[in-house]
């Protein structure tokens, strides 16, 4: 498990709202705690065979990682927009086919029922239609990227 995996795990636990998560594998033991102090603690130990190789004793010391309060700023900035989310798991495509133009661009005006993108799931191409009228402010997914259920795809300004 590398540092990027650990960072992703910390982010996941912070978003999930869990108070404590323990993960034990053959060579790594991690505990992540979230609390009232808005800090996360990670405790990582080496396996017994690696500890015996080292000359000095290993002292477990929690690493304090402050939780960043960036999410509320982003939410405040985007709260006036409507988020269009993926109704299915699959691959996101901005075009109906490789030789055609994109369904929508940033700044495009859309009406209810307009096709915004296509999501391929199990070799079926599903057109995703707008449920709102407005203007595309941001496209949150790159073309030909995998998407999860309920993952945000577009931000729409309804005014």
JOFENJO-V522473 format. One record per residue. N is the residue number from 1. RES is the residue in three letters. PSI is psi in whole degrees, -180 to 180 (999 if undefined). Layout:
# JOFENJO-V522473
n: (N | N)
res: (RES | RES)
psi: (PSI | PSI)
This chain:
# JOFENJO-V522473
n: (1 | 2 | 3 | 4 | 5 | 6 | 7 | 8 | 9 | 10 | 11 | 12 | 13 | 14 | 15 | 16 | 17 | 18 | 19 | 20 | 21 | 22 | 23 | 24 | 25 | 26 | 27 | 28 | 29 | 30 | 31 | 32 | 33 | 34 | 35 | 36 | 37 | 38 | 39 | 40 | 41 | 42 | 43 | 44 | 45 | 46 | 47 | 48 | 49 | 50 | 51 | 52 | 53 | 54 | 55 | 56 | 57 | 58 | 59 | 60 | 61 | 62 | 63 | 64 | 65 | 66 | 67 | 68 | 69 | 70 | 71 | 72 | 73 | 74 | 75 | 76 | 77 | 78 | 79 | 80 | 81 | 82 | 83 | 84 | 85 | 86 | 87 | 88 | 89 | 90 | 91 | 92 | 93 | 94 | 95 | 96 | 97 | 98 | 99 | 100 | 101 | 102 | 103 | 104 | 105 | 106 | 107 | 108 | 109 | 110 | 111 | 112 | 113 | 114 | 115 | 116 | 117 | 118 | 119 | 120 | 121 | 122 | 123 | 124 | 125 | 126 | 127 | 128 | 129 | 130 | 131 | 132 | 133 | 134 | 135 | 136 | 137 | 138 | 139 | 140 | 141 | 142 | 143 | 144 | 145 | 146 | 147 | 148 | 149 | 150 | 151 | 152 | 153 | 154 | 155 | 156 | 157 | 158 | 159)
res: (UNK | UNK | UNK | UNK | UNK | UNK | UNK | UNK | UNK | UNK | UNK | UNK | UNK | UNK | UNK | UNK | UNK | UNK | UNK | UNK | UNK | UNK | UNK | UNK | UNK | UNK | UNK | UNK | UNK | UNK | UNK | UNK | UNK | UNK | UNK | UNK | UNK | UNK | UNK | UNK | UNK | UNK | UNK | UNK | UNK | UNK | UNK | UNK | UNK | UNK | UNK | UNK | UNK | UNK | UNK | UNK | UNK | UNK | UNK | UNK | UNK | UNK | UNK | UNK | UNK | UNK | UNK | UNK | UNK | UNK | UNK | UNK | UNK | UNK | UNK | UNK | UNK | UNK | UNK | UNK | UNK | UNK | UNK | UNK | UNK | UNK | UNK | UNK | UNK | UNK | UNK | UNK | UNK | UNK | UNK | UNK | UNK | UNK | UNK | UNK | UNK | UNK | UNK | UNK | UNK | UNK | UNK | UNK | UNK | UNK | UNK | UNK | UNK | UNK | UNK | UNK | UNK | UNK | UNK | UNK | UNK | UNK | UNK | UNK | UNK | UNK | UNK | UNK | UNK | UNK | UNK | UNK | UNK | UNK | UNK | UNK | UNK | UNK | UNK | UNK | UNK | UNK | UNK | UNK | UNK | UNK | UNK | UNK | UNK | UNK | UNK | UNK | UNK | UNK | UNK | UNK | UNK | UNK | UNK)
psi: (123 | 177 | -34 | -41 | -40 | -43 | -43 | -39 | -42 | -45 | -43 | -45 | -40 | -40 | -30 | -23 | 5 | 148 | -34 | 138 | 132 | 134 | 122 | 125 | -176 | -43 | -2 | 142 | 119 | 136 | 127 | 123 | 136 | 143 | -168 | -24 | 7 | 39 | 153 | 144 | 132 | 129 | 121 | 131 | 155 | 153 | 163 | -40 | -36 | -33 | -36 | -24 | -36 | 143 | -43 | 153 | 151 | 128 | 121 | 126 | 124 | 143 | 120 | 123 | 113 | 141 | 127 | 139 | 50 | -27 | -44 | -36 | -44 | -41 | -42 | -42 | -39 | 2 | -23 | -8 | 155 | 134 | 126 | 124 | 160 | 127 | -10 | 168 | 139 | -154 | 128 | 129 | 135 | -13 | 153 | -28 | 162 | -29 | 1 | 168 | 166 | 149 | -50 | 157 | 169 | 130 | -10 | 137 | 135 | 154 | 162 | 129 | -11 | 142 | 128 | -34 | 180 | 138 | 121 | 127 | 119 | 48 | 11 | 134 | 115 | 120 | 130 | 117 | 151 | 140 | 1 | 163 | 138 | -151 | 134 | 122 | -38 | 140 | 119 | -8 | 141 | 153 | 142 | 28 | 148 | 144 | 152 | 165 | 135 | 16 | 133 | 134 | -45 | 151 | 130 | 133 | 111 | -11 | 999)
